[in-house]
Amino acid sequence: MSDIPGVNSVGRRVVVTGLAGAGKSTFSRALSARTGLPVIVLDFHFWLPGWAEPTEAEWREKQNALLAGDGWIADGNYTATLDLRLERADTVVFLDTPWWMCARRAFVRGLRSRPTDFELPGGCDQSRFRQLRDEWWLVWRIWRVHRSERERELKIISLHGTHVAIHVLRSGRAVRQFLDT
């Protein structure tokens, strides 16, 4: 595992993962700007109309189609299907952001209006109440599962990602250094 990597060490199929609120989407957009790789926002593709969840089989099938290309950045932390992304990946960036910072970001996201370029999945509307409820539910979830979720993701990566370059970024400084190198 590399702790001081750089954009030059990134392959063509990148998995970006970490706790909710770790900064995956912001990092993925910045990495895309530097590499030219398209970002696959898993949250956008996961939800069915009316915020319904697909079955695991449906979700795996959809991801197989999304990951069929030669170059991409997969942004998301769907742990149940992380093995699928790792099969195709050549690089993993694990944002190991402190849990309290992840919780703070989710809390603040609940208060803010979504950016104007934020796209919701088809058939999914988001009221201010729903956004507040969903983000603040994440605060509670992050607090409850931050240790176990982190360990579970790292275990899946160690089991299914033996062929990939793994970069663990533990701070904003490490993220900036990675993107600027």
C-alpha positions as CSV (number, residue, x, y, z in Angstrom):
1,M,0.0,0.0,0.0
2,S,1.3,3.4,-0.9
3,D,0.8,6.3,1.4
4,I,2.5,9.0,-0.8
5,P,1.4,8.3,-4.3
6,G,0.6,10.6,-7.1
7,V,-1.7,10.9,-10.1
8,N,1.1,9.5,-12.3
9,S,0.8,6.2,-10.5
10,V,-3.0,5.9,-11.3
11,G,-4.1,3.3,-13.8
12,R,-7.0,3.5,-16.2
13,R,-9.7,1.8,-14.0
14,V,-9.8,3.4,-10.6
15,V,-12.0,2.6,-7.6
16,V,-12.4,5.5,-5.1
17,T,-13.9,4.4,-1.8
18,G,-14.1,5.3,1.8
19,L,-16.7,6.2,4.4
20,A,-19.7,8.3,3.5
21,G,-18.5,11.9,3.7
22,A,-14.9,11.0,3.1
23,G,-14.7,13.2,0.0
24,K,-15.0,10.6,-2.7
25,S,-17.0,12.7,-5.2
26,T,-14.8,15.8,-4.8
27,F,-11.7,13.7,-5.1
28,S,-13.1,11.7,-8.1
29,R,-13.9,14.9,-10.0
30,A,-10.5,16.4,-9.3
31,L,-8.8,13.1,-10.4
32,S,-10.9,13.1,-13.5
33,A,-9.8,16.6,-14.4
34,R,-6.2,15.6,-14.1
35,T,-6.4,12.2,-15.9
36,G,-9.3,12.7,-18.4
37,L,-10.9,9.5,-17.1
38,P,-14.7,9.7,-16.8
39,V,-16.3,9.4,-13.4
40,I,-19.0,6.8,-12.7
41,V,-21.0,8.1,-9.8
42,L,-22.4,4.9,-8.3
43,D,-25.1,6.7,-6.3
44,F,-26.6,8.0,-9.5
45,H,-26.8,4.6,-11.1
46,F,-27.9,2.7,-8.0
47,W,-31.3,4.2,-7.3
48,L,-34.4,3.2,-9.2
49,P,-37.4,5.6,-9.6
50,G,-38.9,6.6,-6.3
51,W,-35.7,5.9,-4.5
52,A,-36.2,2.1,-4.7
53,E,-33.2,-0.1,-4.3
54,P,-32.3,-2.7,-6.9
55,T,-31.7,-6.4,-6.0
56,E,-28.0,-7.3,-5.6
57,A,-28.2,-9.2,-8.8
58,E,-29.7,-6.2,-10.7
59,W,-27.0,-3.9,-9.1
60,R,-24.2,-6.3,-10.1
61,E,-25.5,-6.5,-13.7
62,K,-25.8,-2.7,-14.0
63,Q,-22.2,-2.3,-12.6
64,N,-20.9,-4.9,-15.1
65,A,-22.3,-2.7,-17.9
66,L,-20.9,0.5,-16.3
67,L,-17.4,-1.0,-15.8
68,A,-17.2,-2.5,-19.3
69,G,-15.1,0.4,-20.6
70,D,-11.4,0.7,-20.7
71,G,-11.1,3.7,-18.5
72,W,-13.1,5.0,-15.6
73,I,-13.2,6.3,-12.0
74,A,-15.8,4.4,-10.0
75,D,-16.9,6.8,-7.2
76,G,-18.8,5.1,-4.3
77,N,-18.7,2.7,-1.4
78,Y,-21.2,0.0,-2.1
79,T,-19.3,-2.6,0.0
80,A,-21.5,-5.6,-1.0
81,T,-20.4,-5.2,-4.6
82,L,-16.8,-3.9,-4.0
83,D,-15.4,-7.2,-5.2
84,L,-17.0,-6.7,-8.6
85,R,-15.3,-3.3,-9.0
86,L,-12.0,-4.7,-7.8
87,E,-12.1,-7.4,-10.5
88,R,-11.9,-4.8,-13.2
89,A,-9.8,-2.2,-11.4
90,D,-6.1,-1.6,-11.6
91,T,-6.0,1.1,-8.9
92,V,-7.8,1.7,-5.6
93,V,-7.8,5.0,-3.7
94,F,-9.1,4.5,-0.2
95,L,-9.9,7.8,1.4
96,D,-9.2,7.1,5.1
97,T,-10.7,10.3,6.3
98,P,-11.3,10.5,10.1
99,W,-14.8,9.5,11.0
100,W,-15.6,12.7,12.8
101,M,-14.7,14.7,9.7
102,C,-17.0,12.5,7.5
103,A,-19.8,13.0,10.0
104,R,-19.3,16.8,10.0
105,R,-19.4,16.9,6.2
106,A,-22.6,14.9,6.1
107,F,-24.1,17.2,8.8
108,V,-23.2,20.3,6.8
109,R,-24.4,18.7,3.5
110,G,-27.8,18.3,5.1
111,L,-28.0,22.0,5.7
112,R,-26.8,23.2,2.3
113,S,-28.7,23.3,-1.0
114,R,-27.4,20.9,-3.6
115,P,-25.1,22.4,-6.2
116,T,-26.9,23.4,-9.4
117,D,-24.9,20.8,-11.4
118,F,-25.9,18.0,-9.0
119,E,-27.9,15.4,-10.9
120,L,-30.5,13.1,-9.3
121,P,-31.3,9.6,-10.7
122,G,-34.3,9.5,-13.0
123,G,-37.6,9.4,-11.2
124,C,-36.1,10.4,-7.9
125,D,-37.1,13.8,-6.4
126,Q,-35.3,15.3,-3.4
127,S,-37.0,17.7,-1.1
128,R,-35.0,19.8,1.4
129,F,-36.6,17.6,4.1
130,R,-35.4,14.4,2.4
131,Q,-31.9,15.8,1.9
132,L,-31.7,16.8,5.6
133,R,-33.1,13.5,6.8
134,D,-30.8,11.4,4.6
135,E,-27.6,13.3,5.4
136,W,-28.3,13.4,9.1
137,W,-29.0,9.7,9.1
138,L,-25.5,9.3,7.6
139,V,-24.1,11.2,10.5
140,W,-25.6,8.7,12.9
141,R,-24.5,5.7,10.7
142,I,-20.9,7.0,10.4
143,W,-20.7,7.3,14.1
144,R,-22.1,3.8,14.6
145,V,-20.2,1.8,12.0
146,H,-17.0,3.8,11.2
147,R,-14.7,1.2,12.6
148,S,-16.4,-1.9,11.3
149,E,-17.1,-0.5,7.8
150,R,-13.5,0.7,7.4
151,E,-12.2,-2.7,8.4
152,R,-14.6,-4.5,6.2
153,E,-13.7,-2.5,3.1
154,L,-10.0,-2.9,3.8
155,K,-10.5,-6.7,4.2
156,I,-12.4,-6.9,0.9
157,I,-9.7,-4.9,-0.8
158,S,-7.0,-7.2,0.6
159,L,-8.9,-10.3,-0.6
160,H,-10.0,-9.2,-4.0
161,G,-7.6,-6.4,-4.8
162,T,-4.3,-8.3,-4.7
163,H,-3.6,-7.2,-8.3
164,V,-4.3,-3.5,-7.9
165,A,-2.2,-0.6,-6.8
166,I,-3.7,0.6,-3.5
167,H,-3.3,4.1,-2.3
168,V,-4.6,5.0,1.2
169,L,-5.0,8.7,1.7
170,R,-5.4,9.7,5.4
171,S,-5.6,13.5,5.3
172,G,-6.5,16.5,3.1
173,R,-2.8,17.1,2.8
174,A,-2.3,13.6,1.4
175,V,-5.1,14.1,-1.0
176,R,-3.7,17.4,-2.3
177,Q,-0.2,15.9,-2.6
178,F,-1.6,12.9,-4.5
179,L,-3.5,15.2,-6.9
180,D,-0.6,17.6,-7.4
181,T,2.1,15.0,-8.0
